[in-house]
Amino acid sequence: MAENTQAADITDNHHRYPVHQKQPKLTKMQQKFVQLYVYQDLPNYECAHRAGYKHPQEVSTQLLNHPKFRYVQDRIHELQHIQQQKYEITFEKVARDLQTIRDAALEDGSYGPAVQAELGRAKLGGLMVERKEVKYGSISQMDRSEVETRLRELIDSNQLAPVLEARVKRIKLEDDIEDIEDVEDIDDAELVEED
């Protein structure tokens, strides 16, 4: 009777008793997709496209997420694990190496590298986040006073005032010379007309 109860339990609760089935072999296109996905820095759909699939966006999503393709996903995880072991890049190892670098730098009295190593550990641990802000805008969105203020800030911060002043003086001098030549040309033309 215990056997009948166990058999009934297995049939009624089949999700609790996984059946180990032989996984299908990867097709050549699936093998190519897996290789590209693991070893190349490409988007998912590009891996599928290069593997030869006609609808790479849909296929890449299916291969990476659908339970039907668990064997493809398992192969990807297996190769990624091998890669990780090959280069031994883990959170713990990187944190330990940065700590060793920091300690060695402190012993040598090299405080700059020690600070950099400690900052690297803080970023790795998520205590610090490097934030970069990119602002999009154009000069056409500024009024005249904003443009002048920004130009003055740029000139002052880059110490360009002497260079710009020299260029302005040279341009003014060139303009004055052209004006004088124009006046001389007019005088010469008047003289020719009077003769």
Contacts in CASP RR format, 6 or more apart in sequence:
PFRMAT RR
TARGET T0000
AUTHOR 0000-0000-0000
METHOD contacts of the structure
MODEL  1
MAENTQAADITDNHHRYPVHQKQPKLTKMQQKFVQLYVYQDLPNYECAHR
AGYKHPQEVSTQLLNHPKFRYVQDRIHELQHIQQQKYEITFEKVARDLQT
IRDAALEDGSYGPAVQAELGRAKLGGLMVERKEVKYGSISQMDRSEVETR
LRELIDSNQLAPVLEARVKRIKLEDDIEDIEDVEDIDDAELVEED
10 17 0 8 1.000
23 70 0 8 1.000
23 71 0 8 1.000
23 74 0 8 1.000
24 71 0 8 1.000
26 34 0 8 1.000
26 71 0 8 1.000
26 72 0 8 1.000
26 75 0 8 1.000
29 51 0 8 1.000
29 52 0 8 1.000
29 53 0 8 1.000
30 51 0 8 1.000
30 63 0 8 1.000
30 72 0 8 1.000
32 50 0 8 1.000
32 51 0 8 1.000
32 52 0 8 1.000
33 47 0 8 1.000
33 48 0 8 1.000
33 51 0 8 1.000
33 53 0 8 1.000
33 59 0 8 1.000
33 60 0 8 1.000
33 63 0 8 1.000
33 72 0 8 1.000
34 72 0 8 1.000
34 75 0 8 1.000
34 76 0 8 1.000
34 79 0 8 1.000
36 42 0 8 1.000
36 46 0 8 1.000
36 47 0 8 1.000
36 50 0 8 1.000
36 51 0 8 1.000
37 44 0 8 1.000
37 47 0 8 1.000
37 64 0 8 1.000
37 76 0 8 1.000
38 76 0 8 1.000
38 79 0 8 1.000
38 80 0 8 1.000
38 83 0 8 1.000
39 79 0 8 1.000
39 83 0 8 1.000
40 47 0 8 1.000
42 50 0 8 1.000
44 60 0 8 1.000
44 61 0 8 1.000
44 64 0 8 1.000
45 56 0 8 1.000
45 57 0 8 1.000
45 60 0 8 1.000
46 56 0 8 1.000
47 56 0 8 1.000
47 60 0 8 1.000
48 56 0 8 1.000
48 57 0 8 1.000
48 59 0 8 1.000
48 60 0 8 1.000
48 63 0 8 1.000
49 56 0 8 1.000
53 59 0 8 1.000
53 60 0 8 1.000
62 68 0 8 1.000
62 69 0 8 1.000
63 69 0 8 1.000
63 72 0 8 1.000
63 73 0 8 1.000
64 72 0 8 1.000
64 73 0 8 1.000
64 76 0 8 1.000
65 73 0 8 1.000
84 90 0 8 1.000
91 124 0 8 1.000
91 125 0 8 1.000
94 124 0 8 1.000
95 121 0 8 1.000
95 124 0 8 1.000
95 125 0 8 1.000
98 117 0 8 1.000
98 118 0 8 1.000
98 120 0 8 1.000
98 121 0 8 1.000
98 124 0 8 1.000
99 117 0 8 1.000
99 121 0 8 1.000
101 113 0 8 1.000
101 114 0 8 1.000
101 117 0 8 1.000
102 113 0 8 1.000
102 114 0 8 1.000
102 117 0 8 1.000
102 118 0 8 1.000
102 121 0 8 1.000
105 111 0 8 1.000
105 112 0 8 1.000
105 113 0 8 1.000
105 114 0 8 1.000
105 117 0 8 1.000
106 114 0 8 1.000
119 128 0 8 1.000
120 128 0 8 1.000
122 128 0 8 1.000
123 129 0 8 1.000
123 130 0 8 1.000
139 147 0 8 1.000
142 150 0 8 1.000
154 160 0 8 1.000
155 161 0 8 1.000
155 164 0 8 1.000
END
